Each structure stands twice: as C-alpha cells, then as structure tokens.
Amino acid sequence: MPEHVKWNSDVDTDVPPSGDGCVECDASGSWWFHLRRCATCGHIGCCDDSLNKHATAHAMSTHHRYIQSFEPGEDWFWDYKDDAIGQGPRLAAPSSHPADQTTPGPEERVPSDWQQVLQDADR
C-alpha cells in the first residue's frame, strides 16, 4: 500500500476467506475470471475483468476499502479509496483459491467462448 496508509480496523488479518470462489457467482451459477479477497471481512468476489465485478460491488456497498488478490502466487493489495496498488499485511490462510481450480472458473460453468464473452461485455 502507499506509505501513508496506516493499517487499522479496516483490515482484519484473522478473518479467513469466505470460500474458494466468488460468493455471488457461486450463488447464481455464474463464473469468474480472477478472484479478489476483501481484507476487512474475507468476502471473495470476482475481479473487474469478470462479467459481474462482484469484488468492486462488495467494496462499494460495504465501504471496505482494501482487497487482496486471491490468485495463487499473487499477494498485492488494492486500495479503492486511494485508487492505488501496494503491499499489505499477511492475511489468514488460505491466501488463494486452490491451485488446481481453473482460471477462469469454475471449469464446469465457463463457456467455451469465454474470451469473446468477456470482450463483448467490455463494449
């Protein structure tokens, strides 16, 4: 995170992630591209390159300003308030979805033309 950010009650390093996938996509039967984890409550939502953008929707509705990537091998944070990328504290395990979970995922819900679907959604 930017040096001026002071970690406080906005980040809970003890709360575990809400699951292995986007909460709302799982509930609706949809799919995601990449996953993000709320650093305040552990909510797992899909990224802004996904169809539904649930991580950002969660942040906007709850005013939880920090998310962390929930992708294997990534540990960066995003600060919605300052619109900045950076580093943050270690959050409760696990730090990503399972390595064998497909990206995009979950595999059985991803359409064969998923790249075109995402491209069309951006228009």
PAMI-964555 format. One line per 5 residues: number of its first residue (from 1); their letters; for each residue x, y, z of N, C-alpha, C. Coordinates in steps of 0.05 Angstrom, whole numbers, plus 32768, in hexadecimal, padded with zeros to 4 digits. Layout:
// PAMI-964555
NUM = a = X Y Z X Y Z X Y Z; ...
// end
This chain:
// PAMI-964555
1 = mpehv = 8011 7FE8 8000 8000 8000 8000 8012 8019 8000; 8007 802F 7FF9 8016 8047 7FFA 8020 804C 8017; 8038 8058 801A 8044 805B 8034 8032 8069 8048; 8021 807C 803E 8010 808B 8051 7FF9 807B 805D; 7FF3 8064 8051 7FDD 8054 805C 7FE5 8047 8076
6 = kwnsd = 7FD5 804A 808A 7FDA 803D 80A4 7FC5 8027 80A7; 7FCF 800F 80AB 7FBD 7FF8 80AF 7FAE 7FFC 80C9; 7F94 7FF9 80C8 7F84 7FFD 80E0 7F6D 7FE9 80E0; 7F57 7FF1 80EB 7F40 7FDE 80EC 7F34 7FD8 80D1; 7F3D 7FE6 80BC 7F34 7FE0 80A1 7F3F 7FC5 8097
11 = vdtdv = 7F54 7FBA 80A4 7F60 7FA1 809C 7F5F 7F8E 80B4; 7F54 7F76 80AF 7F53 7F62 80C4 7F64 7F4A 80BB; 7F7C 7F48 80C6 7F8E 7F33 80BE 7F86 7F17 80C8; 7F72 7F16 80D9 7F6A 7EFC 80E4 7F52 7EEF 80D6; 7F43 7EFF 80C7 7F2B 7EF4 80BA 7F32 7EE3 80A1
16 = ppsgd = 7F28 7ECB 80A0 7F2E 7EBA 8088 7F1E 7EC2 8070; 7F26 7EBA 8058 7F16 7EBF 8040 7EFB 7EB1 8042; 7EE7 7EBC 8034 7ECC 7EB2 8035 7EC9 7E97 8026; 7EDD 7E8F 8016 7EDB 7E76 8008 7EF1 7E75 7FF2; 7EED 7E63 7FDF 7F01 7E60 7FC9 7EF9 7E6F 7FB0
21 = gcvec = 7EE1 7E7A 7FAF 7ED8 7E88 7F97 7EC7 7EA0 7F9E; 7EBF 7EAF 7F89 7EAE 7EC6 7F8D 7E94 7EBE 7F99; 7E8D 7ECB 7FAF 7E75 7EC5 7FBE 7E5C 7EC8 7FAD; 7E5A 7EDF 7F9F 7E42 7EE4 7F8F 7E41 7ED3 7F76; 7E58 7ECF 7F69 7E58 7EBE 7F51 7E50 7EA1 7F58
26 = dasgs = 7E5A 7E97 7F6F 7E53 7E7C 7F77 7E35 7E7B 7F7C; 7E29 7E8F 7F89 7E0D 7E8F 7F8F 7DFB 7E90 7F76; 7E05 7E9E 7F62 7DF5 7EA2 7F49 7DFB 7E8E 7F33; 7E11 7E7E 7F37 7E19 7E6B 7F22 7E2A 7E77 7F0C; 7E34 7E8F 7F12 7E45 7E9D 7EFE 7E62 7E94 7F01
31 = wwfhl = 7E75 7EA1 7EF3 7E91 7E9A 7EF4 7EA1 7EB4 7EF5; 7EBB 7EB1 7EFB 7ECC 7EC8 7EFE 7EE6 7EC5 7EEF; 7EF4 7EDB 7EEC 7F0F 7EDB 7EE0 7F24 7ED8 7EF6; 7F27 7EED 7F07 7F39 7EEC 7F1D 7F2A 7EF3 7F37; 7F36 7EEC 7F4D 7F29 7EF0 7F67 7F38 7F04 7F78
36 = rrcat = 7F28 7F13 7F89 7F33 7F27 7F9B 7F27 7F22 7FB7; 7F37 7F28 7FCB 7F2F 7F23 7FE7 7F2D 7F3D 7FF6; 7F16 7F42 8003 7F13 7F5A 8014 7F25 7F57 802D; 7F36 7F6B 8032 7F48 7F69 8049 7F3A 7F71 8063; 7F21 7F79 8061 7F12 7F80 807A 7F02 7F68 8083
41 = cghig = 7EF3 7F5B 8071 7EE1 7F46 807A 7EE6 7F2B 806D; 7EF9 7F29 805A 7EFF 7F0F 804E 7EEE 7F08 8036; 7EDB 7F19 802E 7EC9 7F13 8018 7EDA 7F0E 7FFF; 7ED4 7EF9 7FF0 7EE1 7EF3 7FD7 7ECE 7EFB 7FC1; 7ED8 7F0D 7FAF 7EC8 7F16 7F98 7ED9 7F15 7F7F
46 = ccdds = 7ECB 7F17 7F69 7ED9 7F16 7F4F 7EE4 7F31 7F48; 7EF9 7F32 7F38 7F07 7F4A 7F30 7EF8 7F5B 7F1C; 7F02 7F72 7F16 7EF5 7F84 7F03 7EF8 7F7B 7EE6; 7F09 7F67 7EE1 7F0A 7F5B 7EC6 7EF6 7F45 7EC3; 7EE8 7F3E 7ED8 7ED3 7F2A 7ED8 7EB9 7F36 7ECF
51 = lnkha = 7EA6 7F26 7EC8 7E8C 7F30 7EBF 7E7E 7F41 7ED4; 7E7F 7F38 7EED 7E6E 7F43 7F02 7E7B 7F57 7F15; 7E95 7F58 7F16 7EA4 7F6C 7F25 7E9B 7F6D 7F43; 7E97 7F55 7F4F 7E8D 7F54 7F6A 7E9F 7F5F 7F7F; 7EBA 7F5D 7F7C 7ECC 7F68 7F90 7EC8 7F86 7F93
56 = taham = 7EC7 7F94 7F7D 7EC3 7FB1 7F7E 7EA7 7FB8 7F88; 7E93 7FA9 7F80 7E78 7FAE 7F8A 7E77 7FAA 7FA8; 7E85 7F96 7FB3 7E86 7F92 7FD0 7E94 7FAA 7FDD; 7EAA 7FB3 7FD2 7EB9 7FC9 7FDE 7EA8 7FE2 7FDE; 7E99 7FE7 7FC9 7E89 7FFF 7FC7 7E71 7FFE 7FDA
61 = sthhr = 7E65 7FE7 7FDD 7E4E 7FE5 7FEF 7E55 7FE4 800C; 7E6C 7FDB 8013 7E74 7FD8 802F 7E88 7FED 8038; 7E94 7FFB 8025 7EA9 800F 802B 7EC2 8001 8036; 7EC6 7FE8 8030 7EDF 7FDA 8037 7EF3 7FE1 8021; 7F07 7FF0 8028 7F18 7FFD 8014 7F2F 7FEB 8009
66 = yiqsf = 7F37 7FD6 8017 7F4E 7FC6 800E 7F46 7FAA 8005; 7F51 7FA2 7FEE 7F4F 7F86 7FE5 7F6B 7F7C 7FE0; 7F6D 7F62 7FE0 7F86 7F55 7FD9 7F80 7F41 7FC3; 7F93 7F3D 7FB0 7F8F 7F28 7F9C 7F8C 7F0D 7FAA; 7F7A 7EFD 7FA0 7F76 7EE2 7FAA 7F7F 7ECD 7F96
71 = epged = 7F93 7ED5 7F86 7F9E 7EC3 7F72 7FB8 7EB7 7F7C; 7FBE 7E9E 7F76 7FD7 7E91 7F7F 7FEF 7EA2 7F75; 8002 7EA6 7F87 801A 7EB4 7F81 8018 7ED2 7F81; 8001 7EDD 7F87 7FFE 7EFB 7F87 7FF8 7F03 7FA4; 8004 7F1A 7FAC 7FFE 7F23 7FC7 7FF9 7F41 7FC9
76 = wfwdy = 7FF5 7F4E 7FB2 7FF0 7F6B 7FB1 7FD5 7F73 7FBC; 7FD3 7F8B 7FC6 7FBA 7F96 7FD0 7FB2 7FAD 7FBE; 7F98 7FB4 7FBF 7F8D 7FCB 7FB1 7F7E 7FDB 7FC6; 7F82 7FF5 7FC5 7F74 8008 7FD7 7F60 8018 7FC6; 7F47 8012 7FCA 7F32 801F 7FBA 7F31 803D 7FC0
81 = kddai = 7F35 8045 7FD9 7F33 8061 7FE0 7F48 8072 7FD3; 7F61 8068 7FD3 7F78 8077 7FC7 7F7D 806F 7FAA; 7F6E 805B 7FA0 7F72 8051 7F85 7F8F 804A 7F80; 7F9A 8039 7F92 7FB6 8033 7F91 7FBB 8015 7F97; 7FD1 800B 7F8B 7FD9 7FEF 7F8F 7FF1 7FF0 7FA3
86 = gqgpr = 7FF4 7FDB 7FB2 800B 7FDA 7FC5 800C 7FC0 7FD4; 801B 7FC1 7FE9 801F 7FA9 7FFB 8010 7FAE 8015; 800A 7F98 8022 7FFC 7F99 803C 8005 7F82 804E; 7FF7 7F7F 8064 7FFE 7F6A 8077 7FF6 7F4F 806D; 8001 7F3A 8079 7FF9 7F1F 8073 7FDE 7F1A 807F
91 = laaps = 7FCC 7F10 806E 7FB0 7F0A 8077 7FAE 7EEC 807F; 7F99 7EE5 808D 7F95 7ECA 8095 7F94 7EB7 807D; 7F9F 7E9F 8081 7F9F 7E8B 806C 7F83 7E82 8065; 7F7F 7E78 804D 7F92 7E77 8036 7F94 7E92 8028; 7FAB 7E96 801A 7FB0 7EAF 800D 7FA7 7EAF 7FF0
96 = shpad = 7F9C 7E99 7FE6 7F92 7E98 7FCB 7F7E 7E81 7FC8; 7F70 7E81 7FB1 7F5F 7E6A 7FAB 7F72 7E52 7FA7; 7F68 7E39 7FA8 7F79 7E22 7FA3 7F87 7E23 7F88; 7FA0 7E1B 7F88 7FB0 7E1C 7F6F 7FA4 7E0C 7F58; 7F95 7DF7 7F5F 7F89 7DE7 7F4A 7F6E 7DF2 7F40
101 = qttpg = 7F64 7E08 7F4B 7F4C 7E14 7F42 7F52 7E24 7F29; 7F43 7E21 7F14 7F48 7E2E 7EFB 7F44 7E4C 7EFC; 7F53 7E59 7EEA 7F4F 7E76 7EE6 7F4C 7E79 7EC8; 7F34 7E82 7EBE 7F1D 7E89 7ECE 7F10 7E70 7EDA; 7EFD 7E75 7EEC 7EF1 7E5E 7EFA 7ED5 7E64 7F04
106 = peerv = 7EC9 7E51 7F10 7ED1 7E35 7F0F 7ECD 7E28 7EF4; 7EDF 7E16 7EED 7EE1 7E0B 7ED2 7EC7 7E03 7EC6; 7EB5 7DF6 7ED6 7E9C 7DEB 7ECB 7E88 7E01 7EC4; 7E8D 7E1A 7ECD 7E7A 7E30 7EC7 7E85 7E44 7EB2; 7E9E 7E40 7EAA 7EAB 7E53 7E98 7EA3 7E4C 7E7B
111 = psdwq = 7E97 7E5F 7E6C 7E90 7E58 7E50 7EAA 7E55 7E3F; 7EA7 7E45 7E2A 7EBF 7E40 7E19 7EC8 7E59 7E0B; 7EB7 7E6D 7E07 7EBE 7E86 7DFB 7EC2 7E9D 7E10; 7ECC 7E95 7E27 7ECE 7EA8 7E3E 7EDD 7EC2 7E37; 7EF2 7EC0 7E27 7F01 7ED8 7E20 7EF0 7EEC 7E10
116 = qvlqd = 7EE0 7EE1 7DFD 7ECE 7EF2 7DEE 7EB8 7EFE 7DFF; 7EAE 7EEE 7E12 7E99 7EF7 7E24 7EA4 7F0F 7E34; 7EBC 7F0D 7E3F 7EC7 7F23 7E4E 7ECD 7F3C 7E3D; 7ED7 7F37 7E24 7EDC 7F4D 7E12 7EC2 7F5B 7E0B; 7EAD 7F4C 7E06 7E93 7F58 7DFF 7E88 7F68 7E17
121 = adr = 7E8C 7F5E 7E2F 7E82 7F6B 7E47 7E8F 7F86 7E4C; 7EA8 7F89 7E42 7EB7 7FA2 7E46 7EAE 7FB8 7E33; 7E9F 7FB2 7E1F 7E96 7FC6 7E0B 7E80 7FD7 7E15
// end
